[in-house]
Amino acid sequence: MTSRGGSGSEMVFGWFASERRERRRKVRLDRKHLEPRARRFLKIYLNANETRKAEFYQAVQEASEQCRPSGSSLPPLELEDAQVAEATSSAAMQIVLERSALNKSDRNSDFVTDACATVAIAYHRAAGVYIMDKEMQELGTAAVHLLTIATSWTRTTNEGAS
């Protein structure tokens, strides 16, 4: 028994319950602010020709680099992978919210904002936020795949330019 009269297992279950609540809150926010933009971005990407796909790779790669903790390409050593993913997703979400508030409705602005939304979804998938939501897991998996392709494409392009 603890000094409050509860058992240690009650404390553990309470922690799991709060984790679950926090995850559900994040999923709700992602569905509201990110899902439509990421779906649009991925759908347009899938319909793009190979030449145009390079624009998607570049946009996603740049958004990912901009949102990483400390702005570096490598995560700080003291952070766990899930923490880095969560921090990157949060930074991307912040960019989406700020850009959406500007209410600039032009193709270029929407493209960049949609790329940031896709990055936020990818990193929340990597952080395990969607473990209880199959639909968001699938969207997150697609976003992770695009980010992986973009990273590989960027590396290959940069090596070819050297």
ChimeraX attribute file (.defattr): number of C-alpha atoms within 10 A of each C-alpha:
attribute: neighborCount
match mode: 1-to-1
recipient: residues
	/A:1	9
	/A:2	9
	/A:3	6
	/A:4	6
	/A:5	7
	/A:6	10
	/A:7	11
	/A:8	11
	/A:9	10
	/A:10	12
	/A:11	12
	/A:12	11
	/A:13	11
	/A:14	12
	/A:15	12
	/A:16	12
	/A:17	12
	/A:18	12
	/A:19	13
	/A:20	15
	/A:21	12
	/A:22	13
	/A:23	19
	/A:24	16
	/A:25	13
	/A:26	16
	/A:27	21
	/A:28	13
	/A:29	13
	/A:30	19
	/A:31	15
	/A:32	11
	/A:33	16
	/A:34	25
	/A:35	22
	/A:36	14
	/A:37	21
	/A:38	27
	/A:39	17
	/A:40	16
	/A:41	22
	/A:42	19
	/A:43	11
	/A:44	14
	/A:45	18
	/A:46	11
	/A:47	10
	/A:48	14
	/A:49	10
	/A:50	10
	/A:51	8
	/A:52	11
	/A:53	16
	/A:54	16
	/A:55	15
	/A:56	22
	/A:57	22
	/A:58	17
	/A:59	20
	/A:60	27
	/A:61	23
	/A:62	18
	/A:63	25
	/A:64	26
	/A:65	16
	/A:66	18
	/A:67	24
	/A:68	22
	/A:69	21
	/A:70	13
	/A:71	12
	/A:72	11
	/A:73	12
	/A:74	11
	/A:75	17
	/A:76	13
	/A:77	8
	/A:78	8
	/A:79	12
	/A:80	11
	/A:81	14
	/A:82	16
	/A:83	14
	/A:84	21
	/A:85	24
	/A:86	22
	/A:87	21
	/A:88	28
	/A:89	28
	/A:90	21
	/A:91	21
	/A:92	27
	/A:93	24
	/A:94	16
	/A:95	20
	/A:96	23
	/A:97	15
	/A:98	12
	/A:99	18
	/A:100	15
	/A:101	9
	/A:102	9
	/A:103	10
	/A:104	11
	/A:105	10
	/A:106	8
	/A:107	9
	/A:108	10
	/A:109	15
	/A:110	19
	/A:111	19
	/A:112	20
	/A:113	26
	/A:114	26
	/A:115	31
	/A:116	32
	/A:117	30
	/A:118	35
	/A:119	33
	/A:120	34
	/A:121	32
	/A:122	28
	/A:123	26
	/A:124	27
	/A:125	25
	/A:126	20
	/A:127	19
	/A:128	15
	/A:129	24
	/A:130	21
	/A:131	13
	/A:132	13
	/A:133	12
	/A:134	10
	/A:135	11
	/A:136	21
	/A:137	20
	/A:138	13
	/A:139	20
	/A:140	26
	/A:141	17
	/A:142	19
	/A:143	26
	/A:144	21
	/A:145	13
	/A:146	21
	/A:147	25
	/A:148	16
	/A:149	15
	/A:150	23
	/A:151	18
	/A:152	14
	/A:153	16
	/A:154	17
	/A:155	12
	/A:156	11
	/A:157	11
	/A:158	10
	/A:159	9
	/A:160	8
	/A:161	7
	/A:162	5
